[in-house]
Amino acid sequence: MRILAVGAHPDDVEISCAGTLAQCVRRGDAVVTAVVCRGEMGGGAMPPEELVKIRAQENRDAARVLGAECIHLGLSDGQVYPTEANTRLFIDAIRQARPDVIITHYHADYGSDHNNTLILVRDASLYATVPTIRTRHPHIERIPVLYMMEPLAGFNFQPQVYVDITATFEVKRRMMACHRSQLEWLSRYGGMDTLKYIETVARFRGYQAQVELAEGFVCDTTFGRMHAGRVLP
């Protein structure tokens, strides 16, 4: 299959679903990651344009660890709104990736960038199938299956699907470690050790799923998305 993971900011995919993506790569799926925002607000006093370059390179480094393609949509932090222009941007990104499955944010995540990313992905995944909506890439034939990944700290989130990432957690950790600017900023700004955080969450979800380490997801049923059987690893 083809898997597209859409994160609002650089490192969102690494935090919430990188172990699953690594399992997809292991079983032979083609994986594409898409980052919606440039990430210029995630660095304290660092000049925004300098930080954008750093975070884009960190994202490319993480995708290289995974063995995935990456797409940058280029919106500014705090500017992810369900407008016509942004919908077309998402439509084209989905058409470029041509996914069977999309993974993105949960509907009760923190911040408008995360929540509006889900809204845009939902709409664009439908409109991407419409031939009369013209973008740079041709339309896709079917609406992809859509999974929502865990929000920060798992607030109000109860997984329907668990993926055992025991064998691929080291890939997830290495991907997260590529985001050096964020590891430093989150530690300084919020007192958060992100590498410990992702392991803590994985162990908790693993405890629920009766494996060592896991990631959790909820399947979106908007537009009557139905599929026979499990499609994640």
C-alpha positions in Angstrom: 0.0 0.0 0.0 0.9 3.7 0.0 0.8 5.4 3.3 0.6 9.2 3.8 1.2 10.7 7.3 0.3 14.4 7.6 1.6 16.4 10.6 0.8 20.1 11.2 4.4 20.8 12.2 7.8 19.2 11.8 8.1 16.5 14.5 4.3 15.8 14.9 4.6 12.6 12.8 7.6 11.5 14.7 5.9 12.0 18.1 2.7 10.2 17.3 3.1 7.6 14.5 6.7 7.1 13.5 6.9 3.6 14.9 3.9 2.5 12.9 5.3 4.1 9.7 8.5 2.2 10.3 6.4 -1.0 10.5 4.8 -0.1 7.2 8.2 0.4 5.6 9.3 -3.0 7.0 6.4 -4.8 5.4 7.0 -3.1 2.0 4.6 -0.2 2.0 5.6 3.1 0.4 5.5 5.9 3.0 5.2 9.6 2.4 5.3 12.2 5.2 3.8 15.7 4.7 4.4 18.7 7.0 1.9 21.5 6.8 3.7 24.3 8.6 7.1 25.7 8.4 7.7 25.6 12.1 9.0 29.2 12.5 7.3 29.8 15.9 9.0 26.8 17.6 12.3 28.4 18.5 12.1 31.2 21.0 14.2 34.2 19.9 15.8 32.5 16.9 15.1 34.5 13.7 12.1 32.8 12.0 13.7 32.3 8.5 16.8 30.8 10.1 14.6 28.3 12.1 12.6 27.4 9.0 15.7 26.2 7.2 16.9 24.3 10.3 13.5 22.6 10.8 13.1 21.7 7.1 16.5 20.0 7.2 15.7 18.2 10.4 12.5 16.9 8.8 14.4 15.7 5.7 16.9 13.9 8.0 14.0 12.2 9.9 12.4 11.1 6.6 15.7 9.7 5.5 16.0 7.6 8.7 12.5 6.2 7.9 13.2 5.7 4.2 10.3 7.9 3.2 9.5 10.7 0.8 8.6 14.0 2.4 6.3 16.9 1.2 6.4 20.4 2.7 3.2 22.4 2.2 4.8 25.6 3.4 2.1 27.3 5.5 3.1 29.6 8.4 2.5 28.5 12.0 -0.9 29.6 13.2 -2.2 30.0 9.6 -3.8 26.6 9.0 -7.4 27.4 8.2 -10.0 25.6 6.0 -9.9 28.1 3.2 -10.3 27.3 -0.5 -6.6 28.0 -1.2 -5.5 25.7 1.6 -7.9 23.0 0.6 -6.5 23.0 -2.9 -3.0 22.8 -1.4 -4.0 19.7 0.6 -5.8 18.2 -2.4 -2.6 18.4 -4.5 -0.4 17.0 -1.7 -2.8 14.0 -1.4 -2.8 13.5 -5.2 1.0 13.7 -5.2 1.2 11.0 -2.5 -1.6 8.9 -4.0 -2.3 7.1 -0.6 -4.4 4.1 0.2 -4.2 5.2 3.9 -3.7 8.6 5.5 -2.7 9.1 9.1 -3.2 12.6 10.7 -4.2 14.5 13.8 -7.1 13.6 16.2 -10.2 15.8 16.2 -9.6 17.0 19.8 -5.9 17.8 19.6 -4.4 21.0 21.0 -4.1 24.1 18.8 -5.9 25.1 15.6 -3.1 24.0 13.4 -3.6 20.4 14.5 -7.4 20.5 14.4 -7.7 22.3 11.1 -5.1 19.9 9.6 -7.6 17.1 10.2 -10.5 19.2 8.7 -8.5 19.9 5.6 -7.3 16.3 5.2 -10.8 15.0 5.5 -12.2 17.4 2.9 -9.2 17.2 0.6 -9.2 13.4 0.6 -12.7 13.5 -0.8 -12.1 16.3 -3.3 -8.9 14.6 -4.5 -11.0 12.1 -6.2 -13.0 14.7 -8.3 -11.5 15.0 -11.8 -13.0 18.4 -12.4 -11.1 19.9 -9.5 -7.8 20.7 -11.2 -4.4 20.8 -9.5 -0.9 20.0 -10.5 -1.4 16.3 -10.0 -4.1 14.1 -11.4 -7.1 12.9 -9.3 -7.0 9.7 -7.3 -9.6 6.9 -7.8 -10.7 6.2 -4.2 -11.1 8.0 -0.9 -8.2 6.8 1.3 -8.8 5.1 4.7 -8.1 7.7 7.4 -6.7 7.1 10.8 -6.2 9.7 13.6 -3.1 9.5 15.7 -2.7 10.2 19.4 -2.7 13.9 20.6 -0.1 15.2 23.0 -0.4 13.3 26.3 -3.4 11.4 25.0 -6.0 13.6 26.5 -9.6 12.4 25.7 -8.1 9.7 23.4 -9.0 6.1 23.5 -7.4 4.0 20.7 -9.5 1.7 18.6 -6.5 0.2 16.9 -3.0 -0.5 18.4 0.2 -1.1 16.5 3.0 -3.1 18.1 6.1 -0.9 17.6 8.4 -2.9 19.9 10.6 -3.8 16.9 10.6 -0.3 15.4 10.8 2.0 18.4 14.5 2.6 17.8 13.7 4.0 14.4 11.1 6.3 16.0 13.6 7.4 18.6 16.2 8.1 15.9 13.7 10.1 13.9 12.7 12.2 16.9 16.4 12.8 17.7 16.8 14.4 14.3 14.7 17.3 15.5 17.4 18.7 17.6 16.1 22.3 17.6 12.8 21.1 19.0 14.3 18.8 21.6 16.3 21.8 23.0 13.4 24.2 22.7 10.8 22.0 24.3 13.2 21.2 27.2 13.8 25.0 27.7 10.3 26.2 27.0 8.2 23.6 28.6 10.6 21.4 30.7 9.8 18.4 28.4 12.2 15.6 27.7 10.6 14.5 24.4 12.6 11.4 24.0 11.5 10.2 27.4 7.9 11.3 26.6 7.6 9.2 23.4 8.8 6.1 25.3 6.5 6.7 28.2 3.5 6.9 25.9 4.6 3.9 23.9 5.0 1.8 27.1 1.5 2.9 28.3 -0.2 2.0 25.0 1.9 -1.2 24.9 0.5 -2.1 28.4 -3.0 -1.6 27.1 -2.3 -3.7 24.0 -0.3 -6.4 26.0 2.9 -5.8 24.1 6.0 -3.9 25.1 5.6 -0.7 23.1 2.7 0.4 20.9 1.0 3.4 19.2 -2.7 4.0 19.2 -5.2 5.2 16.5 -8.8 5.9 15.9 -10.4 5.2 12.5 -12.3 8.1 10.9 -15.7 7.2 9.4 -16.4 10.5 7.7 -17.9 10.1 4.2 -18.8 6.6 5.1 -15.2 5.4 4.9 -15.4 1.7 5.3 -12.8 -1.0 4.9 -12.8 -4.7 5.3 -10.3 -5.8 7.9 -7.3 -4.2 9.4 -5.0 -2.2 7.1 -2.3 -0.9 9.7 0.4 -3.4 10.7 
